[in-house]
Structures are given as C-alpha cells and as structure tokens.
Amino acid sequence: MDPLRIITAAEGFFTRREAKNAGYADREITGVVRQGAWHRIRRGAYVFADEWKALDAVGRHRVRARAVQRSLGRKVVLSHSSGMVAHGIDLWGVDLAKVHVTRLDGAGRPLEGDVVHHLGVVGEEEIETQDGLRTLPAVRCALETSLQATDEVAQCLLDAGLRAKAFTKEELVAEYRRMNQWPFSHPLGAAVAHADPLSGSIAESRCLWLFRVGGLPRPLLQVPVHRADGSLVGVIDWAWPQFRLFGEFDGKVKYGKLLRPGQLPSEAVFEEKRREDEIREITDYGFVRVVWDDLDRPRQTLSRFESRMRVAS
C-alpha cells in the first residue's frame, strides 16, 4: 500500500514533507497534482483525488480543519461552524468554504486565505478535543455561529446541537446569557427559547421556525400513536390536539431510512401511506404533509395549516 494512503486513513490528508519522505520529488508532486491524482486542499497539504471526491461538504471541511490545525498548532482552537463540524452537529445554511479558528495568542489577521481568525477570551477549561481536533465547547460554537446567521438558520443550528446531545437546553440558556453581554452580539432570545431537542431534523426545524414566524400555535413534537392493544403505529412529527391535526415533513431521505434490505422505494411509500391511513382511522385527525419545496413557498404552506385549523375550530 502507498504509505501516503496510510497517513490519509488516519489524518485525512498528507503534507508535502510527508510526500517527499515517501520518495516524491518536488517536480513529481507538482506533476501528480496537475494530472489530477492528488488534490491540493491548502498550501502544503494534499489528499488523494478519489478520497476527496467521496467526501461531502462536511467531510471536506473536517479534512481542511485538520490541515489548518496542523499548520497553526496550539495557537488556535476550532470555533464557530468548524467547531460544530468537530462536534458532529448537523449544519444547514452555513458556508463551509473557510475554516474558523479562535486565536489563543491574540495574533493573526481576521481573514487569511482559507482561514477566518477570531479573537476572544478562552479559558483553558473550555478547550476540548473531538476526534483529535482541538475545539471550543459545542454550545459556544453553536451560539457563535448563530450570531452570524439569520434567525431561521440559528433555530436549525441550535435544535441540531440539542438533538445531537452536544449540549443541554440548560447549558444553552446559560451560555447565551453569558454571551449576550458581548459587544456586537444581536438578540438570539427567540431561537434559544424555542430550541428543542425533539425537532427530528433540519427540515423539521425549518418548519417549526415557519410556524413560529407565521403565527401558528406551537405543536407538540414527536407524538406517538398507539393501537387499542398498545402497539405503536408510528410517531408523528407535529400535533395540534386542539385542532385535531397532525403534520409531518415528508422528505426523500426519510424513505431511504425506511427501506428494508431488498425493499423498493415505491414499497416504502405504500407502507407509509397505509400507516397514515391507520393513524387517521385511530385518531380521526387531519393530516398535512410538507416537502422541501414547500419551504420555498412559505405563505402557501402556512395557508394549508391555517385552513385545516379554521375548519377544526
């Protein structure tokens, strides 16, 4: 096996020095990159092109973060969205083109190539290690990222952190109160107050945000429905008992998760329809389903829920 493959299996990338130690001359390194077999992720850091192609945006950011941390050493810790990646929190609406670090030495330019440098007070007790990456606590990373995002994105990020059990609601509220005293911070009170670990996905969080800003009552989340014998039919994303109304986000990914070995997507869709019909019979509730495209039509989507609620009331 190529010794550089052993390095990338552990680190995700290799350096120019490691390539030279493996027997590659400078001219050969340049040639391999030009041929497309290697991909240069930043100055002096490379990955195999096939391995890079197999990574999604989050995986690529993680590799870049490792390379940045190797280069800058213990003068920095990952923070903001890069810290969220290190903690394994779902991201949406966040630009992953640059690695965010917080300086521990008070030096560095705000923006340098592929790195954004932040200045901030960091206690030694705040520095954590996640899979070999030095990072700030997850709750601080999530809030710092949210401070630079829209209210909708902030809601999704904070829900995701709670869902991943990266921090608790109590920790989130306490950290927000501390950070709310910082200069240049803008209010995140609504997103913090409504953050909920029961929001099952980024899509569900986007819907909850839409319900909130659209003036709909907050639903109950992850509501189980049982048969008369006590067996579970399913768990519903949102429920408004006062309107006898259920709501669910219906994404393509969901059906991928539902597939059993050898099962076709069409069969999973049919089973989901049978499940919905049984829930309707048991509860006599109405049902509204939302897909990704509906989130680009917020007024029409809200109207679907509002009309059902008017009928029920």
Secondary structure in CASP SS format (residue, H / E / C, confidence):
PFRMAT SS
TARGET T0000
AUTHOR 0000-0000-0000
METHOD secondary structure of the structure
MODEL  1
M C 1.00
D C 1.00
P H 1.00
L H 1.00
R H 1.00
I H 1.00
I H 1.00
T H 1.00
A H 1.00
A H 1.00
E H 1.00
G C 1.00
F C 1.00
F E 1.00
T E 1.00
R H 1.00
R H 1.00
E H 1.00
A H 1.00
K H 1.00
N H 1.00
A C 1.00
G C 1.00
Y C 1.00
A C 1.00
D H 1.00
R H 1.00
E H 1.00
I H 1.00
T H 1.00
G H 1.00
V H 1.00
V H 1.00
R H 1.00
Q H 1.00
G C 1.00
A C 1.00
W E 1.00
H E 1.00
R E 1.00
I E 1.00
R E 1.00
R C 1.00
G C 1.00
A E 1.00
Y E 1.00
V E 1.00
F E 1.00
A H 1.00
D H 1.00
E H 1.00
W H 1.00
K H 1.00
A C 1.00
L C 1.00
D C 1.00
A H 1.00
V H 1.00
G H 1.00
R H 1.00
H H 1.00
R H 1.00
V H 1.00
R H 1.00
A H 1.00
R H 1.00
A H 1.00
V H 1.00
Q H 1.00
R H 1.00
S H 1.00
L H 1.00
G H 1.00
R H 1.00
K H 1.00
V E 1.00
V E 1.00
L E 1.00
S C 1.00
H H 1.00
S H 1.00
S H 1.00
G H 1.00
M H 1.00
V H 1.00
A H 1.00
H C 1.00
G C 1.00
I C 1.00
D C 1.00
L C 1.00
W C 1.00
G C 1.00
V C 1.00
D C 1.00
L C 1.00
A C 1.00
K C 1.00
V E 1.00
H E 1.00
V E 1.00
T E 1.00
R E 1.00
L C 1.00
D C 1.00
G C 1.00
A C 1.00
G C 1.00
R C 1.00
P C 1.00
L E 1.00
E E 1.00
G C 1.00
D C 1.00
V E 1.00
V E 1.00
H E 1.00
H E 1.00
L E 1.00
G C 1.00
V C 1.00
V C 1.00
G C 1.00
E H 1.00
E H 1.00
E H 1.00
I C 1.00
E E 1.00
T E 1.00
Q E 1.00
D C 1.00
G C 1.00
L E 1.00
R E 1.00
T E 1.00
L C 1.00
P C 1.00
A H 1.00
V H 1.00
R H 1.00
C H 1.00
A H 1.00
L H 1.00
E H 1.00
T H 1.00
S H 1.00
L H 1.00
Q C 1.00
A C 1.00
T C 1.00
D H 1.00
E H 1.00
V H 1.00
A H 1.00
Q H 1.00
C H 1.00
L H 1.00
L H 1.00
D H 1.00
A H 1.00
G H 1.00
L H 1.00
R H 1.00
A C 1.00
K C 1.00
A C 1.00
F C 1.00
T C 1.00
K H 1.00
E H 1.00
E H 1.00
L H 1.00
V H 1.00
A H 1.00
E H 1.00
Y H 1.00
R H 1.00
R H 1.00
M H 1.00
N C 1.00
Q C 1.00
W C 1.00
P C 1.00
F C 1.00
S C 1.00
H C 1.00
P C 1.00
L C 1.00
G H 1.00
A H 1.00
A H 1.00
V H 1.00
A H 1.00
H H 1.00
A C 1.00
D C 1.00
P C 1.00
L C 1.00
S C 1.00
G C 1.00
S C 1.00
I H 1.00
A H 1.00
E H 1.00
S H 1.00
R H 1.00
C H 1.00
L H 1.00
W H 1.00
L H 1.00
F H 1.00
R H 1.00
V H 1.00
G C 1.00
G C 1.00
L C 1.00
P C 1.00
R C 1.00
P C 1.00
L E 1.00
L E 1.00
Q E 1.00
V E 1.00
P E 1.00
V E 1.00
H E 1.00
R C 1.00
A C 1.00
D C 1.00
G C 1.00
S C 1.00
L E 1.00
V E 1.00
G E 1.00
V E 1.00
I E 1.00
D E 1.00
W E 1.00
A E 1.00
W E 1.00
P H 1.00
Q H 1.00
F H 1.00
R C 1.00
L E 1.00
F E 1.00
G E 1.00
E E 1.00
F E 1.00
D C 1.00
G C 1.00
K H 1.00
V H 1.00
K H 1.00
Y H 1.00
G H 1.00
K H 1.00
L H 1.00
L C 1.00
R C 1.00
P C 1.00
G C 1.00
Q C 1.00
L C 1.00
P H 1.00
S H 1.00
E H 1.00
A H 1.00
V H 1.00
F H 1.00
E H 1.00
E H 1.00
K H 1.00
R H 1.00
R H 1.00
E H 1.00
D H 1.00
E H 1.00
I H 1.00
R H 1.00
E H 1.00
I H 1.00
T H 1.00
D C 1.00
Y C 1.00
G E 1.00
F E 1.00
V E 1.00
R E 1.00
V E 1.00
V C 1.00
W H 1.00
D H 1.00
D H 1.00
L H 1.00
D H 1.00
R C 1.00
P H 1.00
R H 1.00
Q H 1.00
T H 1.00
L H 1.00
S H 1.00
R H 1.00
F H 1.00
E H 1.00
S H 1.00
R H 1.00
M H 1.00
R H 1.00
V H 1.00
A H 1.00
S C 1.00
END
